[in-house]
Amino acid sequence: MKYKSDFSKFNFIILLIPVILVLIIGIFTEKDIKLILIPPAAILGLLVVIFTVLYYTTYYEIQKDDLIISMFFYKVKIKISEIRIVKYSNSFIKTNIYKPGFHHKGIEILYHKYDDVFISPQNREQFIVQLQEHNPTIEIKK
């Protein structure tokens, strides 16, 4: 079964902060406003395109004995039998290196001996239940 990544509205706010700052700077400077606004607008437009592509290509799929995590052209396959711990995470700060999730609320999956990944499936509870159906030894931490 495929699960799309959840999306936080907070991500839009993060993208709007630079735009607001540039607009404030543009209003209070006496130079031509077009010269000030064009470079940040181009960068912001590029970031919006990148985030949109990444969001629509990010999903988590449970297939037989594998959890497949896909983000754009990057895919990771984790054996469900090797998952040790699933932790609920609501923090904005993540210590995981690999974070294919677009919401601060998600789950951390610890597998192998030291590997971990943060993901944010749209329905966390259903996702965890399905993982436990394949591996009932998974420890759930809230």
Secondary structure by P-SEA (a helix, b strand, c coil): ccccbbbbaaaaaaaaaaaaaaaaaaaacccccccccaaaaaaaaaaaaaaaaaaaaccccccccbbbbbcccbbbbbccccccbbbbbcccccccccccccccbbbbbbcccbbbbbbbcccaaaaaaaaaaacccccccc
